[in-house]
Amino acid sequence: MTKLLLLGPAREAAGVARDEFVGATIGDVLDAATARYGASFERVLAASQVWLNGEATTREAAVGPQDEIAVLPPISGG
């Protein structure tokens, strides 16, 4: 299973910091996460960057059981 790391608002929307999903691509995993966590998570995801093993990625990128996807929502502050 591919690991999913959720940070900041993504963690708050999902109610967990980490989870695992089965999927062949980033898009498969994110779609499964959206189905599990609902509309609040979907809104955060729409404004977030997604990284695969520490590097920016696309929904089409292939994933496997040793991979980690991180959802990085925008950060504000000052």
C-alpha angles and dihedrals in degrees: 000000000000116000120235119203116197121197134193114328091008089059091047093049093048097039092227136076096213138021140159130235140180114235142129096224140027088255092055091053094045092048090051090048091050090051090050099043103033140213097330091058091044091057092051092045091054090062097039137095117234122213131190115209091339098315133097112261146174133243089253095060115116119241136194140188095280095052129101123208116199124199108209114189119200114275123220129191143116 
